[in-house]
Amino acid sequence: MQFQSFNPPVRTLMGPGPSDVHPRILEALSRPTIGHLDPAFISLMDQLKELLQYAFQTKNSLTMPVSAPGSAGMETCFVNMVEPGDKVIVCQNGVFGGRMKENVERSGGVAILVEDAWGEAIDCAKLEDALKANPDARIVAMVHAETSTGAQSDVAELVKLAHDHDCLTIVDAVTSLGGTPVKVDEWGIDAIYSGSQKCLSCTPGLSPVSFNEAALEKIRKRKTPVQSWFMDLNLVIGYWGTGAKRAYHHTAPVNALYSLHESLLLLHEEGLENAWARHFRNHQILKAGLEAMGLNFIVKEGDRLPQLNAVSIPEGVDDATVRSRLLSEYNLEIGAGLGALAGKVWRIGLMGHSSRAENILLCVAALESVLGDMGAAIDKGAALPAMQKV
Ligand SMILES: Cc1ncc(COP(=O)(O)O)c(C=O)c1O
């Protein structure tokens, strides 16, 4: 084999993540590496924490990026919060709720599953019934933005219900952070994790997390040590905690943290509310185009995520052929269906830096061209005027 430098093709990323990375973030990544205990790096860490607090809308002092992807943020929440024997109610309405159940069980907990159909938001009434039926439950876990279906759940209401029944909460905000409102303090979320590669449009591989005092108290009072050394927050706090004294825990991914810092800076410059509004506006434009073409959303209006648009694949159209033609002919990536929705839906992401007018035009035009060419029953020429109206 002949080895050579890897030069990736330039793609437009409109799948479920990673999203397009802003050039400023890529440039930040290539700045000189310094030591992870260098005073200059420590000051970057302090800024990172503050910027993450802004993104999460929290004053939680334990707000930091886990040095690994969203799945590690998920695991950090579960291994620290769940002790052997703890009963945890897991709301599942897609793939990622299923992973939460796995995490509960691998942490020695007992998972009580409250299921909703894929494509629907989590039903508050069902959670309330489960809380009444399980008065010994300690934690409720939920996915805010189910990336596998494009459904958004009412986390504020679900957290309130959990607290009314003396449960703490773990919230997955991997796809929501930066794209739709996530208000950790206002909603009273106890533990939350996200990912760098979605609406923050940073490079993949980091997972911002945040824990409030109630969550930290549960962790401090554990009778058994956290079974994961790397994710044990009692140890990680020595590096990411407040104050000038920071001790070595692991070698932080220095350059990746430059890139996260730059992405949060971009979010701060735009303003959270403006970022949420941009995601919503662009979703409306895309929706007008796709629906005019004849494609149908699988999630009902009102429960849809603006940053993840799941539409049914038209009858008789081969999913993989369309996606591979979009990639080879237009350098455009859209997402396939996951789990129970594999082969049935496309997931079109409008996340972070990908949520731009030119991307929408490219996606709709390319889809129309490929589907038309394949003889699919679509309304050709209707999308652009519909989008222009919006
Ligand atoms: C809702 C949700 N949770 C968790 C994850 C896992 O994140 P990662 O792939 O960064 O490990 C994802 C990834 O797509 C996700 O969408």
The ligand as a MOL file (V3000), in Angstrom:
LIG
                    3D

  0  0  0     0  0            999 V3000
M  V30 BEGIN CTAB
M  V30 COUNTS 16 16 0 0 0
M  V30 BEGIN ATOM
M  V30 1 C -29.2720 12.4950 21.0060 0
M  V30 2 C -27.8790 11.9300 20.9470 0
M  V30 3 N -27.3190 11.4460 22.0610 0
M  V30 4 C -26.0790 10.9440 22.0590 0
M  V30 5 C -25.3200 10.8880 20.9050 0
M  V30 6 C -23.9450 10.3130 20.9260 0
M  V30 7 O -22.9840 11.2740 20.5970 0
M  V30 8 P -21.5960 10.8710 19.9290 0
M  V30 9 O -21.8920 10.2400 18.6130 0
M  V30 10 O -20.8580 12.1750 19.8300 0
M  V30 11 O -20.9280 9.9090 20.8490 0
M  V30 12 C -25.8570 11.3840 19.7250 0
M  V30 13 C -25.1100 11.3180 18.4570 0
M  V30 14 O -25.6130 11.4910 17.3830 0
M  V30 15 C -27.1720 11.9130 19.7390 0
M  V30 16 O -27.7240 12.4080 18.6280 0
M  V30 END ATOM
M  V30 BEGIN BOND
M  V30 1 1 1 2
M  V30 2 1 2 3
M  V30 3 2 2 15
M  V30 4 2 3 4
M  V30 5 1 4 5
M  V30 6 1 5 6
M  V30 7 2 5 12
M  V30 8 1 6 7
M  V30 9 1 7 8
M  V30 10 2 8 9
M  V30 11 1 8 10
M  V30 12 1 8 11
M  V30 13 1 12 13
M  V30 14 1 12 15
M  V30 15 2 13 14
M  V30 16 1 15 16
M  V30 END BOND
M  V30 END CTAB
M  END
